[in-house]
Amino acid sequence: MKVPFIDLKSQYDSIREEVNGAIQQVLDACAFAGGPFTEEFEKNFARFCGSRHCIGVGSGTDALWISLLALGVGAGDEVITVPSTFIATAEAISFSGATPVFIDIDEKTYTMDPQKLEDYLKARGTKPNRPKAVIPVHLFGQTADMDPILEIAKRYGLFVIEDACQSHGALYRGRPAGSMGDTGCFSFYPGKNLGAYGEAGAVVTDNSEVAETIRKFRDHGQSKKYFHSMIGWNSRMDGLQGAVLNVKLKHLPRWNRDREANAGLYNRLLSEIDGVVEPVKAEYARHIYHIYAIRVQERDRFIRALEEKDIHCGIHYPVPVHLQEAYRSNGIRKSACPVAEKCATEFVSLPMYPELKTDQIEYVASEIRRYCEAKALSSGIIRKAS
């Protein structure tokens, strides 16, 4: 049985008529750059996130970068984040002119450890750069522990930018991902829970002044056509993506429920297999499983064994950002974030999407059990967390 890592075609087939009809409306209206279809999506996604404003932009990376600029973050500032993320989180900080600071993650949720944030701020002393913001990453579909992060940020006068690029519809104590910080940033890369058919992103915020700054910045700093009140950039969401996302947003609650059900089946089937650590859903969270990441030792061997059975996996992410070659000049030593570094050697992302069938999940789990039993993993076994 073949089990692809992701299956965008099945999702498209299930909504083909709606999507094609929406695209045709954009073509008929020639509303390609921004326009009514993007504006409708912005209104609907703001409501979905429980936020006053949504500003569509060109990508999740742009959403993070423009948020930093709109909040006045720049040269001489520090922005604190985690290394267990896609590099875009750090790139946005670097391109704002600020310096990224990486703190370690919680070993169960893989998100920012609030105690590590507190420890860093207490210990930094009189370093020259000033902490200006913190970017907690809602990784794999689960939010960071936001209440202590928000409380610490308030005490130290830090902006909070939520990287919600993997968490469309996730909840923290009933509050939507993206709605708790100064801004929330989303990616609509095609493989996301809410994915465009191209590149797109969005910023949500309750701050009207910040929202207006972001709207201007994404459109060359224009206050009205050909009148530029600030130096901006081109990061508009195009009308085709707005129309596609409007269609998909209607289905997102059901797709997220299907992901949760698939994760529940994986959890039941994998829970008794020594050598596999399945994801932990925090008591505060609604986890919507953008990625279903397990941990194993001898990862490459494990992945090869599954690929031989036509089961296709991913790794999110094999190298923590602070150890990437691009950030080597920052002088961050190995072992600076030991939990993130350990997890990066063990993460395996199993197939996860709403259209995944029960027999496919059962097949994946049975082959994992077969592998673990055959190899025994003896001294290398990762025991279940208590």
C-alpha positions as CSV (number, residue, x, y, z in Angstrom):
1,M,0.0,0.0,0.0
2,K,1.3,3.5,-0.9
3,V,1.0,6.2,1.7
4,P,2.2,9.6,0.5
5,F,3.4,12.1,3.0
6,I,0.8,14.7,1.7
7,D,-2.0,14.4,-0.8
8,L,-3.0,17.8,-2.1
9,K,-4.8,16.3,-5.2
10,S,-7.3,14.5,-3.0
11,Q,-8.3,17.7,-1.3
12,Y,-8.6,19.6,-4.6
13,D,-10.8,16.8,-6.0
14,S,-13.1,17.1,-3.1
15,I,-13.7,20.9,-3.7
16,R,-12.9,21.1,-7.4
17,E,-16.2,22.7,-8.5
18,E,-16.1,25.3,-5.7
19,V,-12.5,26.2,-6.4
20,N,-12.8,26.3,-10.1
21,G,-15.9,28.5,-9.8
22,A,-14.1,30.9,-7.5
23,I,-11.1,31.2,-9.8
24,Q,-13.3,31.8,-12.7
25,Q,-15.0,34.7,-10.8
26,V,-11.5,36.3,-10.3
27,L,-10.7,35.9,-14.0
28,D,-14.0,37.4,-15.1
29,A,-13.5,40.4,-12.8
30,C,-9.8,40.7,-13.6
31,A,-9.3,41.4,-9.9
32,F,-5.8,40.0,-9.7
33,A,-3.8,42.3,-7.3
34,G,-5.7,42.6,-4.0
35,G,-9.3,43.5,-4.7
36,P,-12.6,42.3,-3.5
37,F,-11.8,38.6,-3.3
38,T,-8.8,39.2,-1.1
39,E,-10.7,41.7,1.0
40,E,-13.5,39.2,1.6
41,F,-11.0,36.6,2.7
42,E,-9.4,39.1,5.1
43,K,-12.7,39.9,6.7
44,N,-13.6,36.2,7.0
45,F,-10.2,35.1,8.4
46,A,-10.2,38.0,10.9
47,R,-13.5,36.6,12.2
48,F,-12.1,33.1,12.2
49,C,-9.1,34.2,14.4
50,G,-11.2,36.4,16.7
51,S,-9.2,39.4,15.6
52,R,-10.3,42.9,14.5
53,H,-8.0,43.1,11.5
54,C,-6.5,40.7,9.0
55,I,-4.0,41.9,6.3
56,G,-3.2,39.6,3.5
57,V,0.4,39.5,2.4
58,G,2.7,37.6,0.0
59,S,3.8,34.8,2.4
60,G,4.2,33.8,6.0
61,T,7.8,35.0,6.0
62,D,6.6,38.5,4.9
63,A,3.9,38.4,7.6
64,L,6.6,37.9,10.3
65,W,9.0,40.5,8.8
66,I,6.4,43.2,8.2
67,S,5.0,42.7,11.7
68,L,8.5,43.3,13.2
69,L,8.9,46.5,11.1
70,A,5.4,47.7,12.0
71,L,6.2,47.4,15.7
72,G,9.4,49.4,15.3
73,V,11.9,46.5,15.7
74,G,15.2,47.1,14.0
75,A,19.0,47.4,14.3
76,G,20.2,47.2,17.9
77,D,17.3,45.2,19.0
78,E,17.1,41.5,20.1
79,V,14.1,39.3,19.2
80,I,13.8,36.1,21.2
81,T,12.5,32.9,19.5
82,V,13.2,29.2,19.4
83,P,15.5,27.1,17.1
84,S,12.8,24.4,16.5
85,T,11.1,26.1,13.6
86,F,11.4,26.7,9.9
87,I,14.2,29.2,9.2
88,A,11.8,31.9,8.1
89,T,11.1,32.8,11.7
90,A,14.8,33.8,12.1
91,E,15.2,35.2,8.6
92,A,12.4,37.7,9.3
93,I,14.2,38.9,12.4
94,S,17.5,39.2,10.6
95,F,16.0,41.1,7.7
96,S,14.4,43.6,10.2
97,G,17.9,44.4,11.2
98,A,17.5,42.9,14.7
99,T,19.5,40.0,16.2
100,P,17.7,36.6,16.8
101,V,18.2,35.1,20.2
102,F,17.4,31.4,20.5
103,I,16.1,29.8,23.7
104,D,15.3,26.1,24.2
105,I,12.0,24.3,23.9
106,D,9.8,22.3,26.2
107,E,10.6,18.6,25.6
108,K,6.9,17.5,25.5
109,T,5.3,20.2,23.4
110,Y,8.4,21.3,21.3
111,T,7.3,24.9,21.8
112,M,9.0,27.8,23.7
113,D,9.8,27.0,27.3
114,P,8.5,30.0,29.3
115,Q,11.0,29.3,32.1
116,K,13.9,29.5,29.6
117,L,12.5,32.9,28.4
118,E,12.5,34.2,32.0
119,D,16.0,32.8,32.6
120,Y,17.4,34.5,29.6
121,L,15.9,37.9,30.4
122,K,17.1,37.7,34.0
123,A,20.7,36.6,33.1
124,R,21.4,38.9,30.1
125,G,22.6,41.7,32.3
126,T,24.0,44.7,30.4
127,K,24.5,43.3,26.9
128,P,24.5,46.0,24.3
129,N,21.4,45.0,22.3
130,R,18.0,45.6,23.8
131,P,15.3,42.8,23.8
132,K,12.4,44.3,21.9
133,A,10.1,41.3,21.0
134,V,9.5,37.6,21.5
135,I,8.2,35.2,18.8
136,P,6.7,32.1,20.2
137,V,6.3,29.5,17.5
138,H,3.1,27.4,17.5
139,L,4.8,24.3,16.2
140,F,3.2,21.4,14.3
141,G,-0.4,22.7,15.0
142,Q,-0.1,23.3,18.8
143,T,0.3,26.7,20.5
144,A,3.0,27.6,22.9
145,D,2.1,28.1,26.5
146,M,1.0,31.7,26.0
147,D,-0.2,32.9,29.4
148,P,3.3,32.8,31.0
149,I,4.9,34.1,27.9
150,L,2.5,37.1,27.7
151,E,3.0,37.8,31.4
152,I,6.8,37.7,31.1
153,A,6.7,39.9,27.9
154,K,4.6,42.4,29.7
155,R,6.9,42.7,32.7
156,Y,10.0,43.2,30.4
157,G,8.2,45.5,27.9
158,L,8.4,43.1,24.9
159,F,6.2,42.9,21.9
160,V,4.7,39.4,21.2
161,I,4.5,38.2,17.7
162,E,2.8,34.8,17.3
163,D,4.3,32.6,14.6
164,A,1.1,30.7,13.8
165,C,2.2,29.7,10.4
166,Q,1.5,26.0,11.3
167,S,-1.6,26.5,13.5
168,H,-4.7,27.7,11.6
169,G,-7.5,26.9,14.0
170,A,-5.4,25.8,17.0
171,L,-6.6,27.0,20.4
172,Y,-5.0,28.0,23.6
173,R,-7.4,27.8,26.5
174,G,-10.2,28.5,24.0
175,R,-8.4,31.4,22.4
176,P,-7.5,31.2,18.7
177,A,-3.8,31.0,17.7
178,G,-2.7,34.4,16.5
179,S,-5.2,36.4,18.5
180,M,-3.2,36.8,21.8
181,G,-0.1,38.7,20.8
182,D,0.5,42.1,19.3
183,T,0.2,40.4,15.9
184,G,-0.3,36.8,14.7
185,C,1.4,35.6,11.5
186,F,0.1,32.9,9.2
187,S,1.4,31.2,6.1
188,F,-0.9,29.7,3.5
189,Y,1.8,27.7,1.7
190,P,0.0,24.9,-0.2
191,G,0.8,22.1,2.3
192,K,-0.6,24.0,5.4
193,N,-4.0,23.2,7.0
194,L,-5.3,26.2,5.2
195,G,-3.2,26.3,2.0
196,A,-3.4,28.5,-1.1
197,Y,-2.5,27.4,-4.6
198,G,0.6,29.4,-4.5
199,E,2.3,31.7,-2.0
200,A,0.3,33.8,0.5
201,G,0.3,34.8,4.1
202,A,-1.6,37.1,6.6
203,V,-1.2,39.2,9.7
204,V,-4.0,39.4,12.3
205,T,-4.1,42.1,15.0
206,D,-6.4,44.0,17.2
207,N,-4.3,47.2,17.0
208,S,-5.7,49.5,14.3
209,E,-2.6,51.6,14.1
210,V,-0.4,48.5,13.5
211,A,-2.9,47.2,11.0
212,E,-2.8,50.4,9.0
213,T,1.0,50.5,9.0
214,I,1.1,46.9,7.7
215,R,-1.5,47.7,5.0
216,K,0.6,50.6,3.8
217,F,3.9,48.7,3.9
218,R,2.7,45.7,1.9
219,D,1.6,48.1,-0.9
220,H,4.8,50.3,-1.4
221,G,3.8,52.6,1.5
222,Q,0.8,54.0,-0.3
223,S,-1.9,55.8,1.6
224,K,-3.7,56.1,-1.7
225,K,-2.7,55.3,-5.3
226,Y,0.6,56.9,-6.1
227,F,0.8,58.8,-2.8
228,H,3.4,57.2,-0.6
229,S,3.6,58.2,3.1
230,M,6.3,55.7,3.9
231,I,8.9,53.5,2.3
232,G,7.2,50.1,1.8
233,W,7.4,46.9,-0.2
234,N,5.4,44.8,-2.6
235,S,3.7,42.0,-0.5
236,R,0.1,42.0,-1.7
237,M,-2.0,38.8,-1.6
238,D,-3.3,38.3,-5.1
239,G,-7.0,37.9,-5.9
240,L,-6.7,34.3,-7.0
241,Q,-5.2,33.2,-3.7
242,G,-7.9,35.2,-1.8
243,A,-10.6,33.4,-3.7
244,V,-9.1,30.0,-3.2
245,L,-8.6,30.6,0.5
246,N,-12.2,31.8,0.9
247,V,-13.4,28.5,-0.4
248,K,-11.1,26.5,1.7
249,L,-11.7,28.4,4.9
250,K,-15.3,27.1,4.9
251,H,-14.0,23.6,5.0
252,L,-11.1,24.2,7.5
253,P,-13.1,23.3,10.7
254,R,-14.0,19.9,9.3
255,W,-10.5,19.3,7.9
256,N,-9.0,20.1,11.3
257,R,-11.4,17.7,13.0
258,D,-10.4,15.0,10.6
259,R,-6.7,15.6,11.4
260,E,-7.5,15.3,15.1
261,A,-9.3,12.0,14.5
262,N,-6.4,10.7,12.4
263,A,-4.0,11.7,15.2
264,G,-6.1,10.0,17.8
265,L,-5.9,6.8,15.8
266,Y,-2.2,7.1,15.4
267,N,-1.9,7.7,19.1
268,R,-3.9,4.6,20.0
269,L,-1.9,2.4,17.6
270,L,1.5,3.7,18.5
271,S,1.1,4.2,22.3
272,E,2.2,0.6,23.2
273,I,5.2,0.5,20.9
274,D,8.5,1.0,22.7
275,G,11.0,3.0,20.7
276,V,8.4,5.5,19.5
277,V,7.4,8.8,21.3
278,E,4.1,10.1,19.9
279,P,3.1,13.8,20.1
280,V,1.9,15.1,23.4
281,K,-1.2,17.3,23.4
282,A,-0.9,19.9,26.2
283,E,-3.8,20.3,28.6
284,Y,-4.2,23.9,27.5
285,A,-4.3,23.1,23.8
286,R,-6.5,22.2,20.8
287,H,-3.8,20.6,18.7
288,I,-4.8,20.6,15.0
289,Y,-1.9,18.4,13.8
290,H,-0.4,20.3,10.8
291,I,2.5,17.8,11.4
292,Y,2.3,14.5,13.2
293,A,5.8,14.3,14.5
294,I,7.1,11.2,16.4
295,R,10.5,10.7,17.8
296,V,12.7,7.7,17.3
297,Q,16.4,6.8,17.5
298,E,18.3,5.6,14.5
299,R,16.0,7.9,12.5
300,D,17.6,7.4,9.0
301,R,17.3,3.6,9.4
302,F,13.7,4.0,10.5
303,I,12.8,6.2,7.6
304,R,14.5,3.9,5.1
305,A,12.5,0.9,6.5
306,L,9.2,2.7,6.0
307,E,10.1,3.9,2.5
308,E,10.8,0.3,1.5
309,K,7.1,-0.3,2.4
310,D,6.0,2.8,0.3
311,I,5.3,4.9,3.4
312,H,6.7,8.4,2.9
313,C,7.8,10.6,5.8
314,G,9.4,14.0,6.4
315,I,11.7,15.6,9.0
316,H,10.7,18.9,10.6
317,Y,13.4,19.9,11.1
318,P,16.8,18.1,10.8
319,V,19.0,21.0,11.9
320,P,17.9,23.6,14.6
321,V,18.1,27.1,13.2
322,H,20.9,28.2,15.6
323,L,23.1,25.5,14.1
324,Q,22.3,26.2,10.5
325,E,25.3,27.4,8.4
326,A,23.5,30.7,7.7
327,Y,23.6,31.5,11.4
328,R,27.1,30.2,12.1
329,S,28.5,33.7,12.2
330,N,26.3,34.4,15.3
331,G,28.8,32.4,17.3
332,I,26.1,30.2,19.0
333,R,27.7,27.1,20.3
334,K,26.4,23.6,19.9
335,S,24.6,22.5,23.1
336,A,23.2,26.0,23.6
337,C,19.7,24.5,23.2
338,P,20.1,20.8,24.2
339,V,16.4,19.8,24.0
340,A,16.0,21.3,20.5
341,E,19.2,19.7,19.4
342,K,18.3,16.3,20.7
343,C,14.8,16.4,19.2
344,A,16.2,17.5,15.8
345,T,18.0,14.1,15.6
346,E,14.9,12.1,16.4
347,F,11.9,13.8,14.7
348,V,10.1,11.9,12.0
349,S,6.9,13.4,10.5
350,L,4.4,10.7,9.5
351,P,1.8,11.1,6.8
352,M,-1.0,13.5,8.1
353,Y,-3.8,15.1,6.2
354,P,-7.6,15.1,6.4
355,E,-8.0,12.6,3.5
356,L,-5.8,10.0,5.1
357,K,-7.7,6.8,5.3
358,T,-8.1,4.5,8.4
359,D,-6.5,1.6,6.6
360,Q,-3.5,3.7,5.6
361,I,-2.9,4.8,9.2
362,E,-3.3,1.2,10.4
363,Y,-0.8,0.1,7.7
364,V,1.7,2.8,8.8
365,A,1.4,1.8,12.5
366,S,1.7,-1.9,11.7
367,E,4.9,-1.4,9.8
368,I,6.3,0.7,12.6
369,R,5.5,-2.0,15.0
370,R,7.0,-4.6,12.8
371,Y,10.2,-2.5,12.4
372,C,10.5,-1.9,16.2
373,E,9.9,-5.5,17.1
374,A,12.3,-6.8,14.5
375,K,15.1,-4.4,15.4
376,A,14.3,-4.3,19.1
377,L,16.2,-1.0,19.3
378,S,17.5,-2.6,22.6
379,S,19.7,-0.1,24.3
380,G,18.6,2.7,21.9
381,I,14.9,2.6,22.8
382,I,13.2,5.8,23.7
383,R,10.9,4.9,26.6
384,K,7.5,6.3,26.9
385,A,7.2,9.6,28.8
386,S,5.7,9.2,32.2
